[in-house]
Amino acid sequence: MQVPFPGSSDTEARALLRQLYDAAVQRAQPAHCIAPFLPPPPHGRTVVIGAGKAGGAMAAAVDALWPAGAPLSGLVVTRYGHVPPARGAQPGRIEVVEAAHPVPDEAGRHAARRIAALVQGLGADDLVLCLISGGASALLSLPAEGVTLEEKQAINRALLASGAAIDEMNCVRKHLSAIKGGRLAAMCAPARVVTLLISDVPGDDPAVIGSGPTVPDPTSCADALAILRRHGIALPPALRTGLESGAFETPKPGDARFAGHELHLIATPQQSLEAAAARARELGLEAHILSDEIEGESREVGRVHAALARAVARRAQPFARPCVILSGGETTVTVNTCRDPALAPGRGGRAGEFLLGCAIALKGEPGVWALAADTDGIDGSEDNAGALAAPDTLARAAALGLKPAEFLDRNDAYGFFAALGDLLVTGPTFTNVNDFRALLVT
């Protein structure tokens, strides 16, 4: 489809933004990117383990590509509803189970225990193929000795509401876990471990992706305590003692148990942004990638993107129009706990809150459309991937009596865009390279 610019219609603009999102998601599909990173079968057994929102699709890709005569077994855990349909009809050699995200549940703990048991007693001729993608931190939940699942759930909820960055959250998670922060790799010794990663974190740090279950951990118990203090999160006495004493410390870089292990990033946010940019150029538009590492409060990041789009629309600076502005990363939402308790609680995730902040700041700027969505197809814990905003978003909201600032105040971006019919609903995509944002300036 060649889109005419300037003067693109609303329908064409929305369709173009959806094409860019689809291109980004397609680039991160395990079936398209895992083959070059698969090791040859070992002399001994191959055990596949892993966790994440892409876990089901990664397991299916490995199963399809692994030689038919080579032994293969294992267990991978993914989020409820994120098992690709083909896996249900043909389970294959790798079992895939489901658990809760973003707050862990008993199913996740049970799966983590089973995975820990699977890697016991392996030898030096055996291979452990570990498949990790975004969401593994919650899905692979095995609390440390003396920590209850209920305590981990409470701390997870508090971290999610605090506005903590993903590396901060995962530092705490690692130190309260019996399986993350390199501990899973230690369980596999002396088997060789090859970890295949789909990154959903700014900077693509393997120690942060899924809380690094097979990666040595450079952070410390003291770091975890400092993060909890900074965000005002209280700890039960037993957990505080475990962190203060160092009893919950993780394996560190240089530990001999990691010798010979391999890590491969098979899909990253930057690669997906580049795929979206390439698609835009095929459609005759210049495309500019700001960064794949943008962090910060979602609504504020939205306002900054709006300011940039307005500058392009009004002054053709710093980019000439028509163009597309792309960015990725992981923003945060700090839940407003001081809102009027009489109001219904808000719904929505990072993408929706970004877009609502952006729409308010755009002030109905002519010729600017925006899409923000999570590449896993789920924005937070809702049923939408994200939403779209158009030049007439605020006008249509006013006609319905909606006050955008009030929706933002109660973190209810879902309610706002649902009322306008502007939610982007894709269903699970079976991959996850974090937030995707695209602004079209015609």
BELBEL-V781863 format. One record per backbone hydrogen bond with DSSP energy under -0.5 kcal/mol. CO is the residue of the C=O (numbers start at 1). NH is the residue of the N-H. E is the energy in kcal/mol with one decimal. If there is no record, write none. Layout:
CO;NH;E  CO;NH;E
This chain:
1;3;-0.6  9;13;-2.5  10;14;-2.4  11;15;-2.2  12;16;-2.4  13;17;-2.2  14;18;-2.2  15;19;-2.0  16;20;-1.9  17;21;-2.1  18;22;-2.7  19;23;-2.2  20;24;-2.0  21;25;-2.3  22;26;-2.6  23;27;-1.8  24;28;-0.8  25;28;-0.9  26;29;-1.6  29;32;-1.9  29;33;-0.8  30;33;-1.0  30;34;-2.0  34;37;-1.8  35;38;-1.5  45;127;-2.9  46;48;-0.5  46;73;-1.5  47;49;-0.5  47;129;-2.4  48;75;-2.1  49;131;-2.7  50;77;-2.0  51;133;-1.9  52;55;-1.6  54;58;-2.8  55;59;-2.6  56;60;-2.0  57;61;-2.1  58;62;-2.4  59;63;-2.6  60;64;-2.2  61;65;-1.7  62;66;-2.3  67;70;-1.4  73;48;-3.2  74;95;-2.3  75;50;-0.9  76;97;-2.4  77;52;-1.7  78;99;-2.0  79;82;-2.4  82;84;-0.6  84;87;-1.5  84;88;-0.9  85;88;-0.7  85;89;-1.2  86;90;-2.3  93;74;-0.5  93;95;-0.6  95;76;-2.5  97;78;-2.7  99;80;-1.7  102;104;-0.5  105;109;-1.8  106;110;-2.7  107;111;-2.3  108;112;-2.3  109;113;-2.3  110;114;-2.1  111;115;-2.5  112;116;-2.5  113;117;-2.0  114;118;-2.0  115;119;-1.2  117;120;-1.3  119;122;-0.9  123;126;-1.6  125;44;-2.2  126;192;-2.0  127;47;-2.8  127;129;-0.6  128;130;-0.7  128;194;-2.7  129;49;-2.2  129;131;-0.5  130;132;-0.6  130;196;-2.9  131;51;-1.8  132;198;-2.1  133;136;-1.6  134;53;-2.9  135;138;-0.7  135;139;-2.1  136;140;-2.6  139;141;-1.0  140;142;-0.7  142;178;-3.6  144;147;-2.6  148;152;-2.0  149;153;-2.6  150;154;-2.2  151;155;-2.2  152;156;-2.5  153;157;-2.5  154;158;-2.2  155;159;-2.6  156;160;-2.5  157;161;-1.9  158;162;-0.9  159;162;-0.6  159;163;-0.7  159;164;-0.9  161;335;-1.3  165;169;-2.6  166;170;-2.5  167;171;-1.6  168;172;-1.8  169;173;-2.4  170;174;-2.4  171;175;-1.4  172;176;-0.8  173;176;-0.9  174;177;-1.3  176;144;-2.1  179;184;-1.5  180;183;-1.2  181;251;-0.5  182;186;-1.7  183;187;-1.6  184;188;-1.1  185;188;-0.6  185;189;-0.7  186;189;-0.7  188;191;-2.1  192;128;-2.9  193;262;-2.3  194;130;-2.5  194;196;-0.5  195;197;-0.5  195;264;-2.4  196;132;-2.5  197;199;-0.6  197;266;-2.7  197;267;-1.0  201;204;-2.0  204;206;-0.6  205;208;-2.0  205;209;-1.9  208;211;-2.4  209;212;-1.9  211;181;-2.5  212;182;-1.8  212;215;-1.4  213;184;-1.2  213;185;-1.5  216;218;-0.6  220;224;-1.9  221;225;-2.4  222;226;-2.2  223;227;-2.1  224;228;-2.2  225;229;-2.4  226;230;-2.5  227;231;-1.7  228;233;-2.7  229;232;-1.5  232;234;-0.6  236;239;-0.5  236;240;-2.2  237;241;-2.5  238;242;-2.1  239;243;-2.0  240;244;-3.0  241;245;-2.5  242;246;-0.6  242;247;-0.9  242;248;-1.6  246;249;-1.7  251;217;-2.9  252;255;-1.9  255;258;-2.0  256;259;-1.6  258;261;-1.9  262;195;-2.9  264;197;-3.0  264;266;-0.8  267;199;-2.5  268;272;-1.6  269;273;-2.4  270;274;-2.4  271;275;-1.8  272;276;-2.1  273;277;-2.5  274;278;-2.4  275;279;-1.9  276;280;-2.2  277;281;-2.2  278;282;-1.9  279;283;-1.2  280;285;-2.2  281;284;-1.6  283;3;-0.7  286;324;-2.2  288;290;-0.7  288;326;-3.2  291;328;-2.6  294;330;-0.8  296;332;-2.5  297;301;-2.6  298;302;-2.3  299;303;-1.9  300;304;-2.1  301;305;-2.3  302;306;-2.2  303;307;-2.2  304;308;-2.0  305;309;-2.5  306;310;-2.6  307;311;-1.9  308;312;-2.1  309;313;-2.7  310;314;-2.6  311;315;-2.6  311;316;-0.5  311;317;-1.2  312;316;-1.4  322;286;-0.8  323;441;-2.7  324;288;-2.6  324;326;-0.5  325;439;-2.5  326;290;-3.1  327;437;-2.1  328;294;-1.8  329;435;-1.6  332;298;-3.3  333;335;-0.8  335;337;-1.0  336;339;-0.6  340;343;-2.1  347;414;-2.1  347;415;-0.5  349;353;-2.2  350;354;-2.6  351;355;-2.4  352;356;-2.4  353;357;-2.3  354;358;-2.4  355;359;-3.0  356;360;-2.3  357;361;-1.8  358;362;-2.1  359;363;-1.1  359;364;-0.6  362;365;-0.9  365;368;-1.1  367;442;-2.7  369;440;-2.5  370;389;-2.8  371;438;-2.6  372;387;-2.1  373;436;-2.8  374;377;-1.9  376;429;-1.7  378;380;-1.0  379;381;-0.6  379;382;-1.4  384;379;-3.5  385;374;-2.7  386;424;-2.6  387;372;-2.0  389;370;-2.5  390;393;-1.9  392;396;-2.8  393;397;-2.1  394;398;-2.4  395;399;-2.0  396;400;-1.0  397;400;-0.6  397;402;-2.9  398;401;-1.4  402;404;-0.7  403;406;-0.9  403;407;-1.6  404;408;-2.4  405;409;-2.3  406;410;-1.4  407;412;-3.1  408;411;-1.7  410;346;-0.5  412;416;-1.7  413;417;-2.6  414;418;-2.4  415;419;-1.7  416;420;-1.0  417;421;-0.6  417;422;-2.8  418;421;-0.9  422;388;-2.1  423;425;-0.7  424;385;-2.7  424;386;-1.5  424;426;-0.6  432;134;-0.6  434;375;-1.9  435;329;-0.7  436;373;-2.5  437;327;-1.9  438;371;-2.6  439;325;-2.8  439;441;-0.5  440;369;-2.3  440;442;-0.5  441;322;-0.7  441;323;-2.2
